[in-house]
Amino acid sequence: MEEDFTGGAIHDQPTRRQWSVEPPFDARVRQLVRDWDASESPELIEEMIVTALKIARDHMSVADLKLINRSIKEMRNAAKVFAPFQHLRKVAVFGSARTPVDSPVYDVAKEFAREMVAHDFMVVTGGGDGIMGAAQAGAGRAHSFGLNIRLPSEQQANEFIKGDPKLITLNYFFTRKLNFVKEAHAFAMFPGGFGTLDETFEVLTLMQTGKARIIPVVLLNRPRGNYWELWMEFITDRLLKRGLISEEDLSFFKITRTVREAVAEILHFYKIYHSARWVGDRFVIRMNDRLSKNAIIDLNKQFAEILRKGEIVQATALPQEKNEPEIWDLPRLILTPFRNNFGRFRQLIDAINSSSIA
């Protein structure tokens, strides 16, 4: 289940990059990559080397060089840790590190993670205590990843992930957030402070702007808690009513009252819908089942305004999708939409999951 977390939104880039430093160096770069036996996507490895060579002539400060160097090393290390688990879906859990163990919301996070693992998901947290520790206690060490952050106060990894090879310690928040978004197939948000709200808005912003693939986001709390309800009042009164967001943007998340409801929301998202990607200006939705003819007619009626041209058609994989052989046989919906109002894309996915199958 190796996926581009942007859903192919990074487009208009040729498969074979055109690059050059100087003719004598070009040949040496290509030879170096061949000698290193970089058989997978050698053109991308070549381009990264060329970028490094160009940096050497850009007269950057030592601070900039250290930032770029450390960021690349962190991204490489994290990708290497996640690589053996690409075939498994993962849910990222966010919440306060200050949540005490005897708090009711701690038990909710623990139960939620346990239930998601029972449905073949792995759990990714920030690796700290509180909600993060609760989720990893519920998931168990074997089904957990920790993306810990190095802070001046020396945040320690929780006891459930400490010492595990799936614990990754990062220096930068931006590389940490990138890995959360890149690896997750669902997000579960629990009450928290600045960090939790920052991560919540980051995820929603990336989906709203089409910079990350659309995945389910559930908001949970302790029984009868009102943390997210108060947050929703702010979203509605200060953002929606002032026209700063659209009604459709509220479709990106769901406030859930119980663990059962949260788990059901995530599982329902993948009931018929499997994944999606852009192929040029076409949006390709891969499905677990073919839809009935009437379902296709209904989708075209409901979502006609998002289509830039043509209609939603049911088809098979496009030639450009050959790099994903494991899902080659899945049925597709193919459409050419406007690249805006991605809240309607989420509503389209919901409609697909509620459609009749052939």
HELIX and SHEET records of a PDB file:
HELIX    1   1 PRO A   23  ASP A   35  1                                  13    
HELIX    2   2 PRO A   42  ILE A   55  1                                  14    
HELIX    3   3 VAL A   62  PHE A   82  1                                  21    
HELIX    4   4 ALA A   83  PHE A   85  5                                   3    
HELIX    5   5 PRO A  104  ALA A  118  1                                  15    
HELIX    6   6 ILE A  131  ALA A  139  1                                   9    
HELIX    7   7 ARG A  141  HIS A  143  5                                   3    
HELIX    8   8 PHE A  173  GLU A  183  1                                  11    
HELIX    9   9 PHE A  194  GLN A  208  1                                  15    
HELIX   10  10 TYR A  227  PHE A  234  1                                   8    
HELIX   11  11 ILE A  235  LEU A  240  3                                   6    
HELIX   12  12 GLU A  247  PHE A  252  5                                   6    
HELIX   13  13 VAL A  259  PHE A  269  1                                  11    
HELIX   14  14 LYS A  293  GLN A  302  1                                  10    
HELIX   15  15 ALA A  304  ILE A  306  5                                   3    
HELIX   16  16 PRO A  319  GLU A  321  5                                   3    
HELIX   17  17 PRO A  325  ILE A  327  5                                   3    
HELIX   18  18 PHE A  342  ASN A  353  1                                  12    
SHEET    1   A 7 LEU A 167  LEU A 170  0                                        
SHEET    2   A 7 SER A 144  ILE A 149  1                                        
SHEET    3   A 7 PHE A 121  THR A 125  1                                        
SHEET    4   A 7 ARG A  89  PHE A  94  1                                        
SHEET    5   A 7 ALA A 186  MET A 189  1                                        
SHEET    6   A 7 VAL A 217  LEU A 219  1                                        
SHEET    7   A 7 LYS A 254  ILE A 255  1                                        
SHEET    1   B 4 TYR A 273  VAL A 279  0                                        
SHEET    2   B 4 ARG A 282  MET A 287 -1                                        
SHEET    3   B 4 ARG A 332  PRO A 337 -1                                        
SHEET    4   B 4 LEU A 307  ALA A 315 -1                                        
END                                                                             
